[in-house]
Amino acid sequence: MNKRGWIPVITRILHDKRGQDMIEYALLGGFIAVAVAAVFPMDIAPNISKTFSKVSNLLGQV
């Protein structure tokens, strides 16, 4: 493809907005996860892990 043929392709890629919302939601989710990790003390993590393990075991029995 010559140089003139790449210009429309690059322009189309730069103006394509599909998937933008998903990226924004992923960034927001990451930010919330970091904020929650910063707020909760580390001694709570084992208790949360035990709770999720219990729930997982109960769901596995159903």
PDB file of N, H, CA, C and O in Angstrom:
ATOM      1  N   MET A   1       0.845  -1.168   0.000  1.00  0.00           N
ATOM      2  CA  MET A   1       0.000   0.000   0.000  1.00  0.00           C
ATOM      3  C   MET A   1       0.895   1.237   0.000  1.00  0.00           C
ATOM      4  O   MET A   1       1.886   1.289   0.729  1.00  0.00           O
ATOM      5  N   ASN A   2       0.553   2.218  -0.805  1.00  0.00           N
ATOM      6  H   ASN A   2      -0.252   2.176  -1.397  1.00  0.00           H
ATOM      7  CA  ASN A   2       1.358   3.437  -0.819  1.00  0.00           C
ATOM      8  C   ASN A   2       0.979   4.342   0.361  1.00  0.00           C
ATOM      9  O   ASN A   2       0.038   4.047   1.098  1.00  0.00           O
ATOM     10  N   LYS A   3       1.713   5.438   0.532  1.00  0.00           N
ATOM     11  H   LYS A   3       2.477   5.678  -0.066  1.00  0.00           H
ATOM     12  CA  LYS A   3       1.484   6.320   1.688  1.00  0.00           C
ATOM     13  C   LYS A   3       0.075   6.904   1.678  1.00  0.00           C
ATOM     14  O   LYS A   3      -0.541   7.059   2.732  1.00  0.00           O
ATOM     15  N   ARG A   4      -0.429   7.224   0.509  1.00  0.00           N
ATOM     16  H   ARG A   4       0.072   7.098  -0.348  1.00  0.00           H
ATOM     17  CA  ARG A   4      -1.749   7.822   0.413  1.00  0.00           C
ATOM     18  C   ARG A   4      -2.824   6.812   0.851  1.00  0.00           C
ATOM     19  O   ARG A   4      -3.878   7.216   1.343  1.00  0.00           O
ATOM     20  N   GLY A   5      -2.577   5.538   0.683  1.00  0.00           N
ATOM     21  H   GLY A   5      -1.721   5.210   0.283  1.00  0.00           H
ATOM     22  CA  GLY A   5      -3.527   4.517   1.076  1.00  0.00           C
ATOM     23  C   GLY A   5      -3.610   4.335   2.583  1.00  0.00           C
ATOM     24  O   GLY A   5      -4.641   3.885   3.084  1.00  0.00           O
ATOM     25  N   TRP A   6      -2.569   4.668   3.313  1.00  0.00           N
ATOM     26  H   TRP A   6      -1.732   5.034   2.906  1.00  0.00           H
ATOM     27  CA  TRP A   6      -2.564   4.509   4.774  1.00  0.00           C
ATOM     28  C   TRP A   6      -3.274   5.648   5.483  1.00  0.00           C
ATOM     29  O   TRP A   6      -3.767   5.460   6.596  1.00  0.00           O
ATOM     30  N   ILE A   7      -3.340   6.808   4.879  1.00  0.00           N
ATOM     31  H   ILE A   7      -2.939   6.961   3.976  1.00  0.00           H
ATOM     32  CA  ILE A   7      -3.943   7.977   5.536  1.00  0.00           C
ATOM     33  C   ILE A   7      -5.405   7.724   5.900  1.00  0.00           C
ATOM     34  O   ILE A   7      -5.786   8.002   7.037  1.00  0.00           O
ATOM     35  N   PRO A   8      -6.236   7.216   5.005  1.00  0.00           N
ATOM     36  CA  PRO A   8      -7.631   6.946   5.407  1.00  0.00           C
ATOM     37  C   PRO A   8      -7.734   5.892   6.508  1.00  0.00           C
ATOM     38  O   PRO A   8      -8.605   5.982   7.372  1.00  0.00           O
ATOM     39  N   VAL A   9      -6.860   4.905   6.482  1.00  0.00           N
ATOM     40  H   VAL A   9      -6.152   4.831   5.779  1.00  0.00           H
ATOM     41  CA  VAL A   9      -6.894   3.856   7.509  1.00  0.00           C
ATOM     42  C   VAL A   9      -6.555   4.447   8.870  1.00  0.00           C
ATOM     43  O   VAL A   9      -7.252   4.182   9.848  1.00  0.00           O
ATOM     44  N   ILE A  10      -5.512   5.231   8.944  1.00  0.00           N
ATOM     45  H   ILE A  10      -4.946   5.447   8.148  1.00  0.00           H
ATOM     46  CA  ILE A  10      -5.092   5.847  10.205  1.00  0.00           C
ATOM     47  C   ILE A  10      -6.156   6.823  10.692  1.00  0.00           C
ATOM     48  O   ILE A  10      -6.455   6.865  11.885  1.00  0.00           O
ATOM     49  N   THR A  11      -6.724   7.600   9.793  1.00  0.00           N
ATOM     50  H   THR A  11      -6.481   7.566   8.823  1.00  0.00           H
ATOM     51  CA  THR A  11      -7.772   8.545  10.162  1.00  0.00           C
ATOM     52  C   THR A  11      -8.985   7.818  10.718  1.00  0.00           C
ATOM     53  O   THR A  11      -9.570   8.253  11.709  1.00  0.00           O
ATOM     54  N   ARG A  12      -9.361   6.727  10.096  1.00  0.00           N
ATOM     55  H   ARG A  12      -8.885   6.374   9.290  1.00  0.00           H
ATOM     56  CA  ARG A  12     -10.511   5.959  10.564  1.00  0.00           C
ATOM     57  C   ARG A  12     -10.242   5.377  11.959  1.00  0.00           C
ATOM     58  O   ARG A  12     -11.133   5.381  12.809  1.00  0.00           O
ATOM     59  N   ILE A  13      -9.039   4.884  12.200  1.00  0.00           N
ATOM     60  H   ILE A  13      -8.315   4.881  11.510  1.00  0.00           H
ATOM     61  CA  ILE A  13      -8.684   4.324  13.509  1.00  0.00           C
ATOM     62  C   ILE A  13      -8.707   5.414  14.583  1.00  0.00           C
ATOM     63  O   ILE A  13      -9.190   5.177  15.690  1.00  0.00           O
ATOM     64  N   LEU A  14      -8.200   6.582  14.272  1.00  0.00           N
ATOM     65  H   LEU A  14      -7.808   6.774  13.372  1.00  0.00           H
ATOM     66  CA  LEU A  14      -8.149   7.667  15.249  1.00  0.00           C
ATOM     67  C   LEU A  14      -9.541   8.192  15.604  1.00  0.00           C
ATOM     68  O   LEU A  14      -9.755   8.664  16.720  1.00  0.00           O
ATOM     69  N   HIS A  15     -10.482   8.115  14.672  1.00  0.00           N
ATOM     70  H   HIS A  15     -10.309   7.731  13.765  1.00  0.00           H
ATOM     71  CA  HIS A  15     -11.827   8.627  14.919  1.00  0.00           C
ATOM     72  C   HIS A  15     -12.799   7.559  15.407  1.00  0.00           C
ATOM     73  O   HIS A  15     -13.955   7.874  15.689  1.00  0.00           O
ATOM     74  N   ASP A  16     -12.372   6.330  15.513  1.00  0.00           N
ATOM     75  H   ASP A  16     -11.433   6.074  15.284  1.00  0.00           H
ATOM     76  CA  ASP A  16     -13.231   5.234  15.962  1.00  0.00           C
ATOM     77  C   ASP A  16     -13.399   5.316  17.471  1.00  0.00           C
ATOM     78  O   ASP A  16     -12.414   5.280  18.208  1.00  0.00           O
ATOM     79  N   LYS A  17     -14.624   5.423  17.932  1.00  0.00           N
ATOM     80  H   LYS A  17     -15.424   5.452  17.333  1.00  0.00           H
ATOM     81  CA  LYS A  17     -14.909   5.586  19.363  1.00  0.00           C
ATOM     82  C   LYS A  17     -15.462   4.309  19.996  1.00  0.00           C
ATOM     83  O   LYS A  17     -15.778   4.307  21.186  1.00  0.00           O
ATOM     84  N   ARG A  18     -15.584   3.238  19.240  1.00  0.00           N
ATOM     85  H   ARG A  18     -15.327   3.240  18.273  1.00  0.00           H
ATOM     86  CA  ARG A  18     -16.120   2.004  19.801  1.00  0.00           C
ATOM     87  C   ARG A  18     -15.160   1.460  20.857  1.00  0.00           C
ATOM     88  O   ARG A  18     -13.945   1.459  20.662  1.00  0.00           O
ATOM     89  N   GLY A  19     -15.711   1.005  21.961  1.00  0.00           N
ATOM     90  H   GLY A  19     -16.698   1.006  22.120  1.00  0.00           H
ATOM     91  CA  GLY A  19     -14.902   0.436  23.034  1.00  0.00           C
ATOM     92  C   GLY A  19     -14.401   1.465  24.032  1.00  0.00           C
ATOM     93  O   GLY A  19     -13.792   1.109  25.041  1.00  0.00           O
ATOM     94  N   GLN A  20     -14.652   2.736  23.757  1.00  0.00           N
ATOM     95  H   GLN A  20     -15.147   3.025  22.938  1.00  0.00           H
ATOM     96  CA  GLN A  20     -14.173   3.789  24.650  1.00  0.00           C
ATOM     97  C   GLN A  20     -14.830   3.676  26.022  1.00  0.00           C
ATOM     98  O   GLN A  20     -14.162   3.860  27.040  1.00  0.00           O
ATOM     99  N   ASP A  21     -16.126   3.378  26.066  1.00  0.00           N
ATOM    100  H   ASP A  21     -16.668   3.229  25.239  1.00  0.00           H
ATOM    101  CA  ASP A  21     -16.823   3.257  27.342  1.00  0.00           C
ATOM    102  C   ASP A  21     -16.251   2.134  28.189  1.00  0.00           C
ATOM    103  O   ASP A  21     -16.096   2.280  29.401  1.00  0.00           O
ATOM    104  N   MET A  22     -15.936   1.012  27.551  1.00  0.00           N
ATOM    105  H   MET A  22     -16.061   0.893  26.566  1.00  0.00           H
ATOM    106  CA  MET A  22     -15.396  -0.120  28.306  1.00  0.00           C
ATOM    107  C   MET A  22     -14.048   0.219  28.929  1.00  0.00           C
ATOM    108  O   MET A  22     -13.760  -0.190  30.054  1.00  0.00           O
ATOM    109  N   ILE A  23     -13.235   0.956  28.209  1.00  0.00           N
ATOM    110  H   ILE A  23     -13.469   1.288  27.295  1.00  0.00           H
ATOM    111  CA  ILE A  23     -11.934   1.361  28.744  1.00  0.00           C
ATOM    112  C   ILE A  23     -12.139   2.294  29.932  1.00  0.00           C
ATOM    113  O   ILE A  23     -11.443   2.181  30.942  1.00  0.00           O
ATOM    114  N   GLU A  24     -13.090   3.210  29.814  1.00  0.00           N
ATOM    115  H   GLU A  24     -13.655   3.302  28.994  1.00  0.00           H
ATOM    116  CA  GLU A  24     -13.354   4.131  30.920  1.00  0.00           C
ATOM    117  C   GLU A  24     -13.857   3.375  32.151  1.00  0.00           C
ATOM    118  O   GLU A  24     -13.440   3.673  33.270  1.00  0.00           O
ATOM    119  N   TYR A  25     -14.746   2.404  31.956  1.00  0.00           N
ATOM    120  H   TYR A  25     -15.084   2.162  31.047  1.00  0.00           H
ATOM    121  CA  TYR A  25     -15.240   1.616  33.079  1.00  0.00           C
ATOM    122  C   TYR A  25     -14.115   0.790  33.705  1.00  0.00           C
ATOM    123  O   TYR A  25     -14.070   0.639  34.926  1.00  0.00           O
ATOM    124  N   ALA A  26     -13.219   0.262  32.896  1.00  0.00           N
ATOM    125  H   ALA A  26     -13.255   0.385  31.904  1.00  0.00           H
ATOM    126  CA  ALA A  26     -12.095  -0.511  33.427  1.00  0.00           C
ATOM    127  C   ALA A  26     -11.174   0.384  34.257  1.00  0.00           C
ATOM    128  O   ALA A  26     -10.709  -0.017  35.323  1.00  0.00           O
ATOM    129  N   LEU A  27     -10.916   1.587  33.769  1.00  0.00           N
ATOM    130  H   LEU A  27     -11.294   1.913  32.902  1.00  0.00           H
ATOM    131  CA  LEU A  27     -10.085   2.518  34.536  1.00  0.00           C
ATOM    132  C   LEU A  27     -10.770   2.918  35.841  1.00  0.00           C
ATOM    133  O   LEU A  27     -10.122   3.002  36.884  1.00  0.00           O
ATOM    134  N   LEU A  28     -12.068   3.162  35.783  1.00  0.00           N
ATOM    135  H   LEU A  28     -12.594   3.094  34.935  1.00  0.00           H
ATOM    136  CA  LEU A  28     -12.805   3.519  36.994  1.00  0.00           C
ATOM    137  C   LEU A  28     -12.799   2.372  37.992  1.00  0.00           C
ATOM    138  O   LEU A  28     -12.620   2.595  39.190  1.00  0.00           O
ATOM    139  N   GLY A  29     -12.992   1.147  37.515  1.00  0.00           N
ATOM    140  H   GLY A  29     -13.138   0.966  36.542  1.00  0.00           H
ATOM    141  CA  GLY A  29     -12.946  -0.014  38.391  1.00  0.00           C
ATOM    142  C   GLY A  29     -11.580  -0.185  39.031  1.00  0.00           C
ATOM    143  O   GLY A  29     -11.484  -0.511  40.214  1.00  0.00           O
ATOM    144  N   GLY A  30     -10.526   0.031  38.260  1.00  0.00           N
ATOM    145  H   GLY A  30     -10.604   0.296  37.299  1.00  0.00           H
ATOM    146  CA  GLY A  30      -9.169  -0.047  38.804  1.00  0.00           C
ATOM    147  C   GLY A  30      -8.927   1.005  39.869  1.00  0.00           C
ATOM    148  O   GLY A  30      -8.313   0.731  40.900  1.00  0.00           O
ATOM    149  N   PHE A  31      -9.415   2.211  39.612  1.00  0.00           N
ATOM    150  H   PHE A  31      -9.914   2.434  38.774  1.00  0.00           H
ATOM    151  CA  PHE A  31      -9.259   3.287  40.593  1.00  0.00           C
ATOM    152  C   PHE A  31      -9.993   2.952  41.888  1.00  0.00           C
ATOM    153  O   PHE A  31      -9.462   3.163  42.979  1.00  0.00           O
ATOM    154  N   ILE A  32     -11.199   2.437  41.769  1.00  0.00           N
ATOM    155  H   ILE A  32     -11.630   2.266  40.883  1.00  0.00           H
ATOM    156  CA  ILE A  32     -11.970   2.075  42.958  1.00  0.00           C
ATOM    157  C   ILE A  32     -11.273   0.962  43.730  1.00  0.00           C
ATOM    158  O   ILE A  32     -11.242   0.989  44.960  1.00  0.00           O
ATOM    159  N   ALA A  33     -10.714  -0.018  43.022  1.00  0.00           N
ATOM    160  H   ALA A  33     -10.740  -0.040  42.022  1.00  0.00           H
ATOM    161  CA  ALA A  33     -10.008  -1.113  43.686  1.00  0.00           C
ATOM    162  C   ALA A  33      -8.794  -0.600  44.460  1.00  0.00           C
ATOM    163  O   ALA A  33      -8.540  -1.038  45.581  1.00  0.00           O
ATOM    164  N   VAL A  34      -8.056   0.317  43.869  1.00  0.00           N
ATOM    165  H   VAL A  34      -8.262   0.673  42.958  1.00  0.00           H
ATOM    166  CA  VAL A  34      -6.885   0.890  44.551  1.00  0.00           C
ATOM    167  C   VAL A  34      -7.330   1.713  45.753  1.00  0.00           C
ATOM    168  O   VAL A  34      -6.705   1.652  46.812  1.00  0.00           O
ATOM    169  N   ALA A  35      -8.403   2.478  45.600  1.00  0.00           N
ATOM    170  H   ALA A  35      -8.911   2.528  44.740  1.00  0.00           H
ATOM    171  CA  ALA A  35      -8.892   3.299  46.713  1.00  0.00           C
ATOM    172  C   ALA A  35      -9.360   2.422  47.870  1.00  0.00           C
ATOM    173  O   ALA A  35      -9.081   2.725  49.030  1.00  0.00           O
ATOM    174  N   VAL A  36     -10.066   1.344  47.563  1.00  0.00           N
ATOM    175  H   VAL A  36     -10.293   1.098  46.621  1.00  0.00           H
ATOM    176  CA  VAL A  36     -10.537   0.441  48.617  1.00  0.00           C
ATOM    177  C   VAL A  36      -9.356  -0.223  49.309  1.00  0.00           C
ATOM    178  O   VAL A  36      -9.345  -0.361  50.532  1.00  0.00           O
ATOM    179  N   ALA A  37      -8.361  -0.633  48.528  1.00  0.00           N
ATOM    180  H   ALA A  37      -8.370  -0.521  47.535  1.00  0.00           H
ATOM    181  CA  ALA A  37      -7.176  -1.269  49.116  1.00  0.00           C
ATOM    182  C   ALA A  37      -6.415  -0.290  50.018  1.00  0.00           C
ATOM    183  O   ALA A  37      -5.811  -0.700  51.009  1.00  0.00           O
ATOM    184  N   ALA A  38      -6.445   0.993  49.677  1.00  0.00           N
ATOM    185  H   ALA A  38      -6.936   1.326  48.872  1.00  0.00           H
ATOM    186  CA  ALA A  38      -5.748   1.984  50.492  1.00  0.00           C
ATOM    187  C   ALA A  38      -6.505   2.289  51.783  1.00  0.00           C
ATOM    188  O   ALA A  38      -5.894   2.625  52.797  1.00  0.00           O
ATOM    189  N   VAL A  39      -7.824   2.174  51.749  1.00  0.00           N
ATOM    190  H   VAL A  39      -8.321   1.901  50.926  1.00  0.00           H
ATOM    191  CA  VAL A  39      -8.629   2.534  52.910  1.00  0.00           C
ATOM    192  C   VAL A  39      -8.698   1.398  53.933  1.00  0.00           C
ATOM    193  O   VAL A  39      -8.590   1.637  55.136  1.00  0.00           O
ATOM    194  N   PHE A  40      -8.876   0.165  53.457  1.00  0.00           N
ATOM    195  H   PHE A  40      -8.964  -0.030  52.481  1.00  0.00           H
ATOM    196  CA  PHE A  40      -9.006  -0.958  54.373  1.00  0.00           C
ATOM    197  C   PHE A  40      -7.644  -1.405  54.875  1.00  0.00           C
ATOM    198  O   PHE A  40      -6.706  -1.548  54.091  1.00  0.00           O
ATOM    199  N   PRO A  41      -7.531  -1.626  56.181  1.00  0.00           N
ATOM    200  CA  PRO A  41      -6.255  -2.121  56.709  1.00  0.00           C
ATOM    201  C   PRO A  41      -6.002  -3.558  56.260  1.00  0.00           C
ATOM    202  O   PRO A  41      -6.932  -4.289  55.920  1.00  0.00           O
ATOM    203  N   MET A  42      -4.752  -3.942  56.266  1.00  0.00           N
ATOM    204  H   MET A  42      -3.997  -3.349  56.542  1.00  0.00           H
ATOM    205  CA  MET A  42      -4.368  -5.264  55.760  1.00  0.00           C
ATOM    206  C   MET A  42      -4.842  -6.402  56.662  1.00  0.00           C
ATOM    207  O   MET A  42      -4.930  -7.539  56.199  1.00  0.00           O
ATOM    208  N   ASP A  43      -5.145  -6.140  57.912  1.00  0.00           N
ATOM    209  H   ASP A  43      -5.073  -5.217  58.288  1.00  0.00           H
ATOM    210  CA  ASP A  43      -5.597  -7.232  58.792  1.00  0.00           C
ATOM    211  C   ASP A  43      -7.037  -7.661  58.495  1.00  0.00           C
ATOM    212  O   ASP A  43      -7.488  -8.686  59.008  1.00  0.00           O
ATOM    213  N   ILE A  44      -7.756  -6.902  57.685  1.00  0.00           N
ATOM    214  H   ILE A  44      -7.390  -6.070  57.268  1.00  0.00           H
ATOM    215  CA  ILE A  44      -9.107  -7.284  57.291  1.00  0.00           C
ATOM    216  C   ILE A  44      -9.070  -8.294  56.143  1.00  0.00           C
ATOM    217  O   ILE A  44      -9.991  -9.098  56.003  1.00  0.00           O
ATOM    218  N   ALA A  45      -8.036  -8.264  55.337  1.00  0.00           N
ATOM    219  H   ALA A  45      -7.287  -7.611  55.451  1.00  0.00           H
ATOM    220  CA  ALA A  45      -7.955  -9.110  54.148  1.00  0.00           C
ATOM    221  C   ALA A  45      -8.113 -10.600  54.456  1.00  0.00           C
ATOM    222  O   ALA A  45      -8.858 -11.273  53.742  1.00  0.00           O
ATOM    223  N   PRO A  46      -7.455 -11.153  55.478  1.00  0.00           N
ATOM    224  CA  PRO A  46      -7.661 -12.588  55.759  1.00  0.00           C
ATOM    225  C   PRO A  46      -9.117 -12.913  56.113  1.00  0.00           C
ATOM    226  O   PRO A  46      -9.624 -13.967  55.730  1.00  0.00           O
ATOM    227  N   ASN A  47      -9.782 -12.025  56.832  1.00  0.00           N
ATOM    228  H   ASN A  47      -9.370 -11.168  57.143  1.00  0.00           H
ATOM    229  CA  ASN A  47     -11.182 -12.258  57.181  1.00  0.00           C
ATOM    230  C   ASN A  47     -12.065 -12.261  55.939  1.00  0.00           C
ATOM    231  O   ASN A  47     -12.972 -13.085  55.817  1.00  0.00           O
ATOM    232  N   ILE A  48     -11.801 -11.346  55.028  1.00  0.00           N
ATOM    233  H   ILE A  48     -11.065 -10.677  55.128  1.00  0.00           H
ATOM    234  CA  ILE A  48     -12.564 -11.300  53.779  1.00  0.00           C
ATOM    235  C   ILE A  48     -12.306 -12.567  52.971  1.00  0.00           C
ATOM    236  O   ILE A  48     -13.228 -13.138  52.389  1.00  0.00           O
ATOM    237  N   SER A  49     -11.070 -12.995  52.938  1.00  0.00           N
ATOM    238  H   SER A  49     -10.320 -12.531  53.411  1.00  0.00           H
ATOM    239  CA  SER A  49     -10.721 -14.217  52.210  1.00  0.00           C
ATOM    240  C   SER A  49     -11.436 -15.425  52.799  1.00  0.00           C
ATOM    241  O   SER A  49     -11.929 -16.272  52.055  1.00  0.00           O
ATOM    242  N   LYS A  50     -11.497 -15.516  54.119  1.00  0.00           N
ATOM    243  H   LYS A  50     -11.096 -14.827  54.724  1.00  0.00           H
ATOM    244  CA  LYS A  50     -12.195 -16.628  54.766  1.00  0.00           C
ATOM    245  C   LYS A  50     -13.682 -16.602  54.424  1.00  0.00           C
ATOM    246  O   LYS A  50     -14.284 -17.646  54.172  1.00  0.00           O
ATOM    247  N   THR A  51     -14.268 -15.413  54.416  1.00  0.00           N
ATOM    248  H   THR A  51     -13.779 -14.565  54.621  1.00  0.00           H
ATOM    249  CA  THR A  51     -15.688 -15.288  54.096  1.00  0.00           C
ATOM    250  C   THR A  51     -15.970 -15.754  52.675  1.00  0.00           C
ATOM    251  O   THR A  51     -16.923 -16.497  52.440  1.00  0.00           O
ATOM    252  N   PHE A  52     -15.143 -15.320  51.725  1.00  0.00           N
ATOM    253  H   PHE A  52     -14.369 -14.717  51.916  1.00  0.00           H
ATOM    254  CA  PHE A  52     -15.335 -15.743  50.336  1.00  0.00           C
ATOM    255  C   PHE A  52     -15.117 -17.247  50.183  1.00  0.00           C
ATOM    256  O   PHE A  52     -15.796 -17.891  49.383  1.00  0.00           O
ATOM    257  N   SER A  53     -14.185 -17.805  50.934  1.00  0.00           N
ATOM    258  H   SER A  53     -13.634 -17.281  51.584  1.00  0.00           H
ATOM    259  CA  SER A  53     -13.967 -19.252  50.886  1.00  0.00           C
ATOM    260  C   SER A  53     -15.186 -20.005  51.402  1.00  0.00           C
ATOM    261  O   SER A  53     -15.583 -21.017  50.824  1.00  0.00           O
ATOM    262  N   LYS A  54     -15.777 -19.519  52.482  1.00  0.00           N
ATOM    263  H   LYS A  54     -15.455 -18.697  52.951  1.00  0.00           H
ATOM    264  CA  LYS A  54     -16.975 -20.157  53.023  1.00  0.00           C
ATOM    265  C   LYS A  54     -18.123 -20.099  52.022  1.00  0.00           C
ATOM    266  O   LYS A  54     -18.825 -21.088  51.810  1.00  0.00           O
ATOM    267  N   VAL A  55     -18.306 -18.934  51.411  1.00  0.00           N
ATOM    268  H   VAL A  55     -17.736 -18.131  51.583  1.00  0.00           H
ATOM    269  CA  VAL A  55     -19.370 -18.769  50.414  1.00  0.00           C
ATOM    270  C   VAL A  55     -19.119 -19.701  49.233  1.00  0.00           C
ATOM    271  O   VAL A  55     -20.046 -20.333  48.725  1.00  0.00           O
ATOM    272  N   SER A  56     -17.881 -19.781  48.805  1.00  0.00           N
ATOM    273  H   SER A  56     -17.128 -19.268  49.218  1.00  0.00           H
ATOM    274  CA  SER A  56     -17.535 -20.663  47.681  1.00  0.00           C
ATOM    275  C   SER A  56     -17.817 -22.120  48.010  1.00  0.00           C
ATOM    276  O   SER A  56     -18.347 -22.858  47.180  1.00  0.00           O
ATOM    277  N   ASN A  57     -17.466 -22.530  49.209  1.00  0.00           N
ATOM    278  H   ASN A  57     -17.036 -21.931  49.883  1.00  0.00           H
ATOM    279  CA  ASN A  57     -17.733 -23.916  49.649  1.00  0.00           C
ATOM    280  C   ASN A  57     -19.236 -24.208  49.703  1.00  0.00           C
ATOM    281  O   ASN A  57     -19.687 -25.273  49.283  1.00  0.00           O
ATOM    282  N   LEU A  58     -19.998 -23.250  50.224  1.00  0.00           N
ATOM    283  H   LEU A  58     -19.631 -22.384  50.566  1.00  0.00           H
ATOM    284  CA  LEU A  58     -21.449 -23.440  50.301  1.00  0.00           C
ATOM    285  C   LEU A  58     -22.065 -23.521  48.906  1.00  0.00           C
ATOM    286  O   LEU A  58     -22.958 -24.335  48.670  1.00  0.00           O
ATOM    287  N   LEU A  59     -21.596 -22.687  47.983  1.00  0.00           N
ATOM    288  H   LEU A  59     -20.871 -22.026  48.174  1.00  0.00           H
ATOM    289  CA  LEU A  59     -22.117 -22.727  46.624  1.00  0.00           C
ATOM    290  C   LEU A  59     -21.700 -24.012  45.910  1.00  0.00           C
ATOM    291  O   LEU A  59     -22.420 -24.505  45.042  1.00  0.00           O
ATOM    292  N   GLY A  60     -20.549 -24.545  46.272  1.00  0.00           N
ATOM    293  H   GLY A  60     -19.964 -24.144  46.977  1.00  0.00           H
ATOM    294  CA  GLY A  60     -20.089 -25.791  45.677  1.00  0.00           C
ATOM    295  C   GLY A  60     -20.906 -26.990  46.117  1.00  0.00           C
ATOM    296  O   GLY A  60     -20.974 -27.994  45.407  1.00  0.00           O
ATOM    297  N   GLN A  61     -21.520 -26.894  47.269  1.00  0.00           N
ATOM    298  H   GLN A  61     -21.465 -26.079  47.846  1.00  0.00           H
ATOM    299  CA  GLN A  61     -22.327 -27.990  47.795  1.00  0.00           C
ATOM    300  C   GLN A  61     -23.731 -28.019  47.185  1.00  0.00           C
ATOM    301  O   GLN A  61     -24.424 -29.034  47.247  1.00  0.00           O
ATOM    302  N   VAL A  62     -24.135 -26.908  46.604  1.00  0.00           N
ATOM    303  H   VAL A  62     -23.572 -26.082  46.553  1.00  0.00           H
ATOM    304  CA  VAL A  62     -25.508 -26.812  46.053  1.00  0.00           C
ATOM    305  C   VAL A  62     -25.620 -27.548  44.758  1.00  0.00           C
ATOM    306  O   VAL A  62     -26.693 -27.577  44.155  1.00  0.00           O
TER     307      VAL A  62
END
